[in-house]
Amino acid sequence: THTDATTTASNGLAIKSTSGFVDVEDVRFTGFDLGTATTPTRITLADSGAHVTVTGDTSLSGTLTAIGGLTSLAAASLSGDITMTGNTAALTHTDATTTASNGLAIK
């Protein structure tokens, strides 16, 4: 138990390992990586670039909102509807190789 007698927002509890990881319950912290004892790198945090990187399959329930716009998505498998709102909306495909056999298929 950690108690802050002054109850100021800048006070807190710091746990640091100078020689490895820190386990809290079933969660392992190693530098910027969060995971488990068997898979220590499931989520990686960063101060720049991709601020959160998830390794492995990820499941999300509810609504995902990209604040400021989604600029990159390597792959996605969706079930359900895709809703686009606003006065204009676009679904754009660009083939950088300009190969005639490449294209966009909507089935």
VMD Tcl script that builds the backbone (N, CA, C; Angstrom):
set m [mol new atoms 321]
animate dup $m
set s [atomselect $m all]
$s set {name element resname resid chain x y z} {
  {N N THR 1 A 0.846 -1.181 0.000}
  {CA C THR 1 A 0.000 0.000 0.000}
  {C C THR 1 A 0.881 1.231 0.000}
  {N N HIS 2 A 0.564 2.160 -0.893}
  {CA C HIS 2 A 1.275 3.443 -0.940}
  {C C HIS 2 A 0.286 4.529 -0.587}
  {N N THR 3 A 0.638 5.371 0.361}
  {CA C THR 3 A -0.226 6.471 0.771}
  {C C THR 3 A 0.550 7.771 0.663}
  {N N ASP 4 A -0.058 8.746 0.018}
  {CA C ASP 4 A 0.544 10.067 -0.126}
  {C C ASP 4 A -0.121 10.987 0.883}
  {N N ALA 5 A 0.622 11.345 1.898}
  {CA C ALA 5 A 0.047 12.168 2.962}
  {C C ALA 5 A -0.314 13.565 2.485}
  {N N THR 6 A 0.364 14.049 1.421}
  {CA C THR 6 A 0.093 15.412 0.958}
  {C C THR 6 A -0.972 15.436 -0.139}
  {N N THR 7 A -1.323 14.309 -0.695}
  {CA C THR 7 A -2.332 14.155 -1.754}
  {C C THR 7 A -2.150 15.140 -2.909}
  {N N THR 8 A -0.906 15.372 -3.313}
  {CA C THR 8 A -0.662 16.217 -4.475}
  {C C THR 8 A -0.517 15.347 -5.709}
  {N N ALA 9 A -0.867 15.898 -6.850}
  {CA C ALA 9 A -0.865 15.132 -8.096}
  {C C ALA 9 A 0.538 14.734 -8.535}
  {N N SER 10 A 1.574 15.429 -8.088}
  {CA C SER 10 A 2.936 15.131 -8.534}
  {C C SER 10 A 3.602 14.024 -7.728}
  {N N ASN 11 A 3.010 13.617 -6.634}
  {CA C ASN 11 A 3.577 12.542 -5.828}
  {C C ASN 11 A 3.040 11.205 -6.313}
  {N N GLY 12 A 3.819 10.160 -6.166}
  {CA C GLY 12 A 3.364 8.844 -6.590}
  {C C GLY 12 A 4.316 7.772 -6.121}
  {N N LEU 13 A 4.121 6.579 -6.637}
  {CA C LEU 13 A 4.937 5.429 -6.295}
  {C C LEU 13 A 5.735 5.031 -7.527}
  {N N ALA 14 A 7.027 4.934 -7.416}
  {CA C ALA 14 A 7.879 4.511 -8.525}
  {C C ALA 14 A 8.508 3.173 -8.169}
  {N N ILE 15 A 8.391 2.225 -9.085}
  {CA C ILE 15 A 9.040 0.925 -8.939}
  {C C ILE 15 A 10.003 0.808 -10.111}
  {N N LYS 16 A 11.290 0.590 -9.831}
  {CA C LYS 16 A 12.279 0.559 -10.892}
  {C C LYS 16 A 13.252 -0.586 -10.660}
  {N N SER 17 A 13.586 -1.262 -11.747}
  {CA C SER 17 A 14.605 -2.298 -11.700}
  {C C SER 17 A 15.797 -1.824 -12.502}
  {N N THR 18 A 16.972 -1.908 -11.930}
  {CA C THR 18 A 18.187 -1.515 -12.647}
  {C C THR 18 A 18.833 -2.711 -13.338}
  {N N SER 19 A 18.261 -3.904 -13.180}
  {CA C SER 19 A 18.906 -5.079 -13.775}
  {C C SER 19 A 17.940 -6.008 -14.502}
  {N N GLY 20 A 16.725 -5.566 -14.812}
  {CA C GLY 20 A 15.813 -6.459 -15.513}
  {C C GLY 20 A 14.394 -5.942 -15.518}
  {N N PHE 21 A 13.459 -6.833 -15.278}
  {CA C PHE 21 A 12.037 -6.522 -15.371}
  {C C PHE 21 A 11.426 -6.365 -13.998}
  {N N VAL 22 A 10.169 -5.851 -14.001}
  {CA C VAL 22 A 9.365 -5.745 -12.789}
  {C C VAL 22 A 8.051 -6.462 -13.060}
  {N N ASP 23 A 7.697 -7.425 -12.214}
  {CA C ASP 23 A 6.408 -8.104 -12.311}
  {C C ASP 23 A 5.466 -7.527 -11.270}
  {N N VAL 24 A 4.258 -7.137 -11.720}
  {CA C VAL 24 A 3.193 -6.693 -10.816}
  {C C VAL 24 A 2.008 -7.574 -11.127}
  {N N GLU 25 A 1.653 -8.424 -10.155}
  {CA C GLU 25 A 0.635 -9.449 -10.382}
  {C C GLU 25 A 1.056 -10.273 -11.602}
  {N N ASP 26 A 0.252 -10.329 -12.652}
  {CA C ASP 26 A 0.582 -11.115 -13.842}
  {C C ASP 26 A 1.106 -10.272 -14.994}
  {N N VAL 27 A 1.417 -9.001 -14.757}
  {CA C VAL 27 A 1.896 -8.106 -15.811}
  {C C VAL 27 A 3.386 -7.856 -15.613}
  {N N ARG 28 A 4.151 -8.019 -16.714}
  {CA C ARG 28 A 5.593 -7.775 -16.676}
  {C C ARG 28 A 5.918 -6.457 -17.367}
  {N N PHE 29 A 6.703 -5.624 -16.714}
  {CA C PHE 29 A 7.168 -4.350 -17.245}
  {C C PHE 29 A 8.672 -4.456 -17.461}
  {N N THR 30 A 9.123 -4.216 -18.686}
  {CA C THR 30 A 10.549 -4.201 -19.001}
  {C C THR 30 A 10.803 -2.977 -19.866}
  {N N GLY 31 A 11.344 -1.929 -19.284}
  {CA C GLY 31 A 11.534 -0.689 -20.035}
  {C C GLY 31 A 10.197 -0.173 -20.528}
  {N N PHE 32 A 10.061 -0.031 -21.858}
  {CA C PHE 32 A 8.806 0.445 -22.455}
  {C C PHE 32 A 7.876 -0.701 -22.848}
  {N N ASP 33 A 8.248 -1.959 -22.537}
  {CA C ASP 33 A 7.454 -3.125 -22.928}
  {C C ASP 33 A 6.575 -3.607 -21.787}
  {N N LEU 34 A 5.333 -3.976 -22.146}
  {CA C LEU 34 A 4.402 -4.584 -21.202}
  {C C LEU 34 A 4.035 -5.954 -21.739}
  {N N GLY 35 A 3.945 -6.922 -20.876}
  {CA C GLY 35 A 3.573 -8.257 -21.306}
  {C C GLY 35 A 3.354 -9.168 -20.119}
  {N N THR 36 A 3.653 -10.442 -20.327}
  {CA C THR 36 A 3.538 -11.454 -19.281}
  {C C THR 36 A 4.880 -12.157 -19.145}
  {N N ALA 37 A 4.989 -13.057 -18.191}
  {CA C ALA 37 A 6.241 -13.787 -18.009}
  {C C ALA 37 A 6.570 -14.632 -19.235}
  {N N THR 38 A 5.552 -15.182 -19.901}
  {CA C THR 38 A 5.800 -16.032 -21.075}
  {C C THR 38 A 5.892 -15.237 -22.367}
  {N N THR 39 A 5.243 -14.081 -22.459}
  {CA C THR 39 A 5.313 -13.206 -23.639}
  {C C THR 39 A 5.579 -11.787 -23.142}
  {N N PRO 40 A 6.859 -11.456 -22.902}
  {CA C PRO 40 A 7.156 -10.185 -22.253}
  {C C PRO 40 A 6.934 -8.935 -23.106}
  {N N THR 41 A 6.824 -9.084 -24.432}
  {CA C THR 41 A 6.601 -7.906 -25.276}
  {C C THR 41 A 5.274 -8.053 -26.008}
  {N N ARG 42 A 4.195 -7.649 -25.389}
  {CA C ARG 42 A 2.869 -7.636 -26.016}
  {C C ARG 42 A 2.500 -6.224 -26.444}
  {N N ILE 43 A 2.866 -5.242 -25.624}
  {CA C ILE 43 A 2.589 -3.839 -25.894}
  {C C ILE 43 A 3.885 -3.058 -25.663}
  {N N THR 44 A 4.241 -2.212 -26.622}
  {CA C THR 44 A 5.423 -1.371 -26.482}
  {C C THR 44 A 4.996 0.089 -26.562}
  {N N LEU 45 A 5.429 0.876 -25.620}
  {CA C LEU 45 A 5.123 2.301 -25.572}
  {C C LEU 45 A 6.336 3.087 -26.058}
  {N N ALA 46 A 6.110 4.242 -26.654}
  {CA C ALA 46 A 7.200 5.095 -27.121}
  {C C ALA 46 A 6.807 6.553 -26.990}
  {N N ASP 47 A 7.801 7.413 -26.865}
  {CA C ASP 47 A 7.557 8.851 -26.770}
  {C C ASP 47 A 7.366 9.493 -28.133}
  {N N SER 48 A 7.841 8.845 -29.201}
  {CA C SER 48 A 7.695 9.410 -30.547}
  {C C SER 48 A 7.390 8.275 -31.521}
  {N N GLY 49 A 7.058 8.654 -32.749}
  {CA C GLY 49 A 6.695 7.639 -33.743}
  {C C GLY 49 A 5.384 6.983 -33.365}
  {N N ALA 50 A 5.322 5.674 -33.506}
  {CA C ALA 50 A 4.137 4.926 -33.067}
  {C C ALA 50 A 4.179 4.865 -31.546}
  {N N HIS 51 A 3.281 5.561 -30.889}
  {CA C HIS 51 A 3.323 5.651 -29.429}
  {C C HIS 51 A 2.964 4.331 -28.754}
  {N N VAL 52 A 2.130 3.514 -29.410}
  {CA C VAL 52 A 1.763 2.211 -28.877}
  {C C VAL 52 A 1.880 1.195 -30.005}
  {N N THR 53 A 2.650 0.142 -29.782}
  {CA C THR 53 A 2.783 -0.940 -30.741}
  {C C THR 53 A 2.321 -2.223 -30.064}
  {N N VAL 54 A 1.391 -2.942 -30.697}
  {CA C VAL 54 A 0.868 -4.184 -30.149}
  {C C VAL 54 A 1.406 -5.333 -30.987}
  {N N THR 55 A 1.953 -6.342 -30.331}
  {CA C THR 55 A 2.500 -7.513 -31.002}
  {C C THR 55 A 1.497 -8.662 -30.885}
  {N N GLY 56 A 1.167 -9.277 -32.012}
  {CA C GLY 56 A 0.236 -10.398 -32.003}
  {C C GLY 56 A -1.166 -9.960 -32.346}
  {N N ASP 57 A -2.080 -10.924 -32.373}
  {CA C ASP 57 A -3.480 -10.640 -32.677}
  {C C ASP 57 A -4.083 -9.775 -31.583}
  {N N THR 58 A -4.915 -8.853 -32.003}
  {CA C THR 58 A -5.532 -7.930 -31.061}
  {C C THR 58 A -7.030 -7.940 -31.280}
  {N N SER 59 A -7.775 -8.018 -30.211}
  {CA C SER 59 A -9.225 -8.009 -30.288}
  {C C SER 59 A -9.726 -6.730 -29.628}
  {N N LEU 60 A -10.676 -6.095 -30.289}
  {CA C LEU 60 A -11.228 -4.850 -29.778}
  {C C LEU 60 A -12.736 -4.939 -29.843}
  {N N SER 61 A -13.392 -4.649 -28.745}
  {CA C SER 61 A -14.847 -4.591 -28.766}
  {C C SER 61 A -15.255 -3.161 -28.473}
  {N N GLY 62 A -16.352 -2.763 -29.023}
  {CA C GLY 62 A -16.789 -1.392 -28.852}
  {C C GLY 62 A -16.464 -0.576 -30.080}
  {N N THR 63 A -16.281 0.709 -29.916}
  {CA C THR 63 A -16.029 1.623 -31.018}
  {C C THR 63 A -14.597 2.116 -30.967}
  {N N LEU 64 A -13.900 2.036 -32.092}
  {CA C LEU 64 A -12.556 2.582 -32.210}
  {C C LEU 64 A -12.659 3.907 -32.941}
  {N N THR 65 A -12.230 4.973 -32.304}
  {CA C THR 65 A -12.258 6.287 -32.916}
  {C C THR 65 A -10.827 6.770 -33.074}
  {N N ALA 66 A -10.460 7.130 -34.296}
  {CA C ALA 66 A -9.118 7.654 -34.570}
  {C C ALA 66 A -9.186 9.171 -34.501}
  {N N ILE 67 A -8.740 9.730 -33.398}
  {CA C ILE 67 A -8.754 11.178 -33.211}
  {C C ILE 67 A -7.660 11.774 -34.090}
  {N N GLY 68 A -8.012 12.742 -34.910}
  {CA C GLY 68 A -7.032 13.363 -35.789}
  {C C GLY 68 A -6.844 12.614 -37.089}
  {N N GLY 69 A -7.553 11.532 -37.273}
  {CA C GLY 69 A -7.466 10.782 -38.525}
  {C C GLY 69 A -6.530 9.596 -38.432}
  {N N LEU 70 A -6.903 8.518 -39.053}
  {CA C LEU 70 A -6.078 7.322 -39.133}
  {C C LEU 70 A -5.219 7.447 -40.373}
  {N N THR 71 A -3.910 7.479 -40.213}
  {CA C THR 71 A -3.029 7.690 -41.351}
  {C C THR 71 A -2.432 6.406 -41.895}
  {N N SER 72 A -2.443 5.327 -41.107}
  {CA C SER 72 A -1.855 4.088 -41.580}
  {C C SER 72 A -2.508 2.905 -40.886}
  {N N LEU 73 A -2.868 1.896 -41.666}
  {CA C LEU 73 A -3.410 0.654 -41.144}
  {C C LEU 73 A -2.910 -0.447 -42.053}
  {N N ALA 74 A -2.047 -1.309 -41.550}
  {CA C ALA 74 A -1.409 -2.329 -42.386}
  {C C ALA 74 A -2.409 -3.374 -42.851}
  {N N ALA 75 A -3.270 -3.838 -41.982}
  {CA C ALA 75 A -4.255 -4.849 -42.352}
  {C C ALA 75 A -5.372 -4.840 -41.314}
  {N N ALA 76 A -6.558 -5.188 -41.750}
  {CA C ALA 76 A -7.683 -5.242 -40.829}
  {C C ALA 76 A -8.685 -6.274 -41.319}
  {N N SER 77 A -9.290 -6.958 -40.381}
  {CA C SER 77 A -10.385 -7.867 -40.678}
  {C C SER 77 A -11.583 -7.363 -39.884}
  {N N LEU 78 A -12.647 -7.006 -40.593}
  {CA C LEU 78 A -13.793 -6.391 -39.951}
  {C C LEU 78 A -15.032 -7.241 -40.142}
  {N N SER 79 A -15.873 -7.250 -39.146}
  {CA C SER 79 A -17.209 -7.816 -39.303}
  {C C SER 79 A -18.181 -6.743 -38.848}
  {N N GLY 80 A -19.177 -6.496 -39.650}
  {CA C GLY 80 A -20.090 -5.411 -39.335}
  {C C GLY 80 A -19.945 -4.291 -40.334}
  {N N ASP 81 A -20.457 -3.149 -39.987}
  {CA C ASP 81 A -20.521 -2.016 -40.895}
  {C C ASP 81 A -19.317 -1.090 -40.734}
  {N N ILE 82 A -18.972 -0.421 -41.806}
  {CA C ILE 82 A -18.030 0.690 -41.783}
  {C C ILE 82 A -18.866 1.943 -42.018}
  {N N THR 83 A -18.779 2.899 -41.111}
  {CA C THR 83 A -19.564 4.116 -41.228}
  {C C THR 83 A -18.627 5.288 -41.451}
  {N N MET 84 A -18.897 6.049 -42.497}
  {CA C MET 84 A -18.123 7.247 -42.800}
  {C C MET 84 A -19.092 8.423 -42.752}
  {N N THR 85 A -18.749 9.444 -41.967}
  {CA C THR 85 A -19.636 10.599 -41.841}
  {C C THR 85 A -18.924 11.851 -42.326}
  {N N GLY 86 A -19.678 12.839 -42.647}
  {CA C GLY 86 A -19.135 14.105 -43.126}
  {C C GLY 86 A -19.754 14.446 -44.464}
  {N N ASN 87 A -19.462 15.625 -44.947}
  {CA C ASN 87 A -20.006 16.061 -46.230}
  {C C ASN 87 A -19.431 15.265 -47.388}
  {N N THR 88 A -18.168 14.872 -47.282}
  {CA C THR 88 A -17.551 14.045 -48.314}
  {C C THR 88 A -16.786 12.921 -47.631}
  {N N ALA 89 A -16.671 11.803 -48.316}
  {CA C ALA 89 A -15.905 10.666 -47.805}
  {C C ALA 89 A -15.298 9.955 -48.998}
  {N N ALA 90 A -14.130 9.367 -48.817}
  {CA C ALA 90 A -13.450 8.703 -49.927}
  {C C ALA 90 A -12.822 7.402 -49.461}
  {N N LEU 91 A -12.866 6.418 -50.329}
  {CA C LEU 91 A -12.123 5.176 -50.162}
  {C C LEU 91 A -11.161 5.151 -51.343}
  {N N THR 92 A -9.865 5.260 -51.078}
  {CA C THR 92 A -8.881 5.436 -52.139}
  {C C THR 92 A -7.909 4.270 -52.163}
  {N N HIS 93 A -7.605 3.795 -53.374}
  {CA C HIS 93 A -6.607 2.749 -53.576}
  {C C HIS 93 A -5.534 3.276 -54.518}
  {N N THR 94 A -4.281 3.101 -54.145}
  {CA C THR 94 A -3.175 3.514 -54.994}
  {C C THR 94 A -2.240 2.335 -55.178}
  {N N ASP 95 A -1.936 1.996 -56.417}
  {CA C ASP 95 A -0.994 0.923 -56.735}
  {C C ASP 95 A 0.317 1.577 -57.140}
  {N N ALA 96 A 1.291 1.549 -56.251}
  {CA C ALA 96 A 2.564 2.215 -56.516}
  {C C ALA 96 A 3.341 1.550 -57.650}
  {N N THR 97 A 3.038 0.278 -57.947}
  {CA C THR 97 A 3.803 -0.421 -58.986}
  {C C THR 97 A 3.205 -0.210 -60.367}
  {N N THR 98 A 1.996 0.296 -60.467}
  {CA C THR 98 A 1.255 0.485 -61.724}
  {C C THR 98 A 1.234 -0.772 -62.580}
  {N N THR 99 A 1.187 -1.932 -61.927}
  {CA C THR 99 A 1.074 -3.203 -62.632}
  {C C THR 99 A -0.384 -3.428 -63.009}
  {N N ALA 100 A -0.621 -3.800 -64.260}
  {CA C ALA 100 A -1.988 -3.942 -64.767}
  {C C ALA 100 A -2.784 -5.001 -64.009}
  {N N SER 101 A -2.123 -6.013 -63.468}
  {CA C SER 101 A -2.842 -7.091 -62.786}
  {C C SER 101 A -3.221 -6.728 -61.344}
  {N N ASN 102 A -2.679 -5.649 -60.823}
  {CA C ASN 102 A -3.026 -5.214 -59.470}
  {C C ASN 102 A -4.285 -4.343 -59.534}
  {N N GLY 103 A -4.965 -4.227 -58.420}
  {CA C GLY 103 A -6.145 -3.389 -58.402}
  {C C GLY 103 A -6.875 -3.467 -57.085}
  {N N LEU 104 A -8.051 -2.912 -57.063}
  {CA C LEU 104 A -8.911 -2.905 -55.895}
  {C C LEU 104 A -10.112 -3.761 -56.188}
  {N N ALA 105 A -10.350 -4.754 -55.326}
  {CA C ALA 105 A -11.523 -5.617 -55.496}
  {C C ALA 105 A -12.473 -5.396 -54.319}
  {N N ILE 106 A -13.706 -5.097 -54.618}
  {CA C ILE 106 A -14.746 -4.985 -53.603}
  {C C ILE 106 A -15.758 -6.070 -53.913}
  {N N LYS 107 A -15.906 -7.009 -53.002}
  {CA C LYS 107 A -16.781 -8.170 -53.241}
  {C C LYS 107 A -17.978 -8.153 -52.340}
}
mol reanalyze $m
mol bondsrecalc $m
mol representation Tube
mol addrep $m
